[in-house]
């Protein structure tokens, strides 16, 4: 029973990585929802049907070699992977499939992928 004046708050609250993971998940799903339809339009329709000239493609490739272009490429590649891995991790829990250390596996794969993409993009 709570008595007035008692401090029932835990003095050392348990730390969690969930806020960071949810931030990366939210960023990934937002990037996917906003920019991937545009990429599908460009890569799936406009380029194959010749509606974008080859000169414009070379300008796009030159832009991707700039600092801002590399940053955009990193955002487009890294954040959606975090969103996907978070969905898979929690989707398995929804299906009652509990893998041992599943958080370490899925988020570890996301970290490994992020590091590999970082090195690949920075070497362009």
Secondary structure, 3 states (H helix, E strand, C coil): CCCCCCCCCCCCCCCCCHHHHHHHHHHHHHHHHHHHHHHHHHHHHHCCCCCCCHHHHHHHHHHHCCHHHHHHHHHHHHHHHHHHHHHHHHHHHHCCCCCCCHHHHHHHHHHHHHHHHHHHHHCC
